[in-house]
């Protein structure tokens, strides 16, 4: 399965509505060398970068919630939400 950036972005917004509700900026870039998506979250001067393995990205598009990414998003919000 080929993952398109816009499809993955839309699915992440759908599965993790806290991204938008907390005003986080989301960026996605594919790293061929790591065979993983680089997921960036930013709010103001605070940022977090994490990886989403290709298999996890495919699962995400198939409706399987990525627990690791959800934990990362929650931790980011907890640490930096004013």
Kinemage of the C-alpha trace (Angstrom):
@kinemage 1
@onewidth
@group {chain A} dominant
@subgroup {mainchain}
@vectorlist {calphas} color= white
{ca unk a 1} P 0.000 0.000 0.000
{ca unk a 2} L 1.281 3.420 -0.893
{ca unk a 3} L 0.611 6.130 1.675
{ca unk a 4} L -0.100 9.633 0.427
{ca unk a 5} L 0.803 12.533 2.701
{ca unk a 6} L -2.633 14.198 2.444
{ca unk a 7} L -4.451 10.930 3.211
{ca unk a 8} L -2.261 10.307 6.250
{ca unk a 9} L -2.648 13.887 7.436
{ca unk a 10} L -6.439 13.742 7.171
{ca unk a 11} L -6.549 10.404 8.988
{ca unk a 12} L -4.325 11.679 11.808
{ca unk a 13} L -6.599 14.706 12.230
{ca unk a 14} L -9.607 12.367 12.300
{ca unk a 15} L -8.084 9.910 14.796
{ca unk a 16} L -6.449 12.577 16.955
{ca unk a 17} L -8.800 15.591 16.984
{ca unk a 18} L -6.752 17.060 19.837
{ca unk a 19} L -4.198 18.133 17.199
{ca unk a 20} L -6.627 20.734 15.889
{ca unk a 21} L -8.496 21.418 19.133
{ca unk a 22} L -5.227 22.429 20.835
{ca unk a 23} L -4.039 24.439 17.820
{ca unk a 24} L -1.028 22.255 17.023
{ca unk a 25} L 0.685 22.481 13.642
{ca unk a 26} L 1.213 19.057 12.066
{ca unk a 27} L 3.892 18.295 9.494
{ca unk a 28} L 4.611 15.008 7.722
{ca unk a 29} L 7.658 14.036 5.672
{ca unk a 30} L 8.649 10.589 4.475
{ca unk a 31} L 12.233 9.481 5.172
{ca unk a 32} L 13.111 6.789 2.629
{ca unk a 33} L 16.295 5.816 4.484
{ca unk a 34} L 14.342 5.076 7.666
{ca unk a 35} L 11.234 3.844 5.817
{ca unk a 36} L 9.225 5.979 8.221
{ca unk a 37} L 7.168 9.133 8.335
{ca unk a 38} L 8.644 11.994 10.314
{ca unk a 39} L 5.765 13.539 12.244
{ca unk a 40} L 6.270 17.071 13.501
{ca unk a 41} L 4.053 18.834 16.023
{ca unk a 42} L 4.538 22.483 16.846
{ca unk a 43} L 2.837 25.102 18.959
{ca unk a 44} L 4.527 28.458 19.370
{ca unk a 45} L 8.185 27.911 20.160
{ca unk a 46} L 7.637 24.302 21.281
{ca unk a 47} L 8.072 21.386 18.900
{ca unk a 48} L 8.184 17.610 18.880
{ca unk a 49} L 9.426 15.289 16.171
{ca unk a 50} L 8.663 11.580 16.196
{ca unk a 51} L 8.614 8.684 13.738
{ca unk a 52} L 5.691 6.725 12.386
{ca unk a 53} L 6.848 3.495 10.765
{ca unk a 54} L 5.476 2.766 7.277
{ca unk a 55} L 3.505 -0.225 8.556
{ca unk a 56} L 1.967 1.912 11.308
{ca unk a 57} L 1.033 4.590 8.754
{ca unk a 58} L -0.683 1.935 6.618
{ca unk a 59} L -2.496 0.570 9.672
{ca unk a 60} L -3.560 4.099 10.561
{ca unk a 61} L -5.139 4.550 7.120
{ca unk a 62} L -6.957 1.261 7.691
{ca unk a 63} L -8.473 2.588 10.915
{ca unk a 64} L -6.037 1.052 13.406
{ca unk a 65} L -5.214 3.722 15.974
{ca unk a 66} L -1.512 4.289 16.460
{ca unk a 67} L -1.144 4.146 20.238
{ca unk a 68} L 2.488 5.306 20.265
{ca unk a 69} L 1.661 8.440 18.276
{ca unk a 70} L -1.358 9.136 20.475
{ca unk a 71} L 0.854 8.961 23.560
{ca unk a 72} L 3.344 11.352 21.956
{ca unk a 73} L 0.587 13.844 21.073
{ca unk a 74} L -0.884 13.640 24.577
{ca unk a 75} L 2.511 14.156 26.203
{ca unk a 76} L 3.233 17.148 23.969
{ca unk a 77} L -0.090 18.751 24.906
{ca unk a 78} L 0.475 18.017 28.608
{ca unk a 79} L 3.965 19.538 28.566
{ca unk a 80} L 3.338 22.636 26.480
{ca unk a 81} L -0.337 23.579 26.630
{ca unk a 82} L -0.752 26.879 28.440
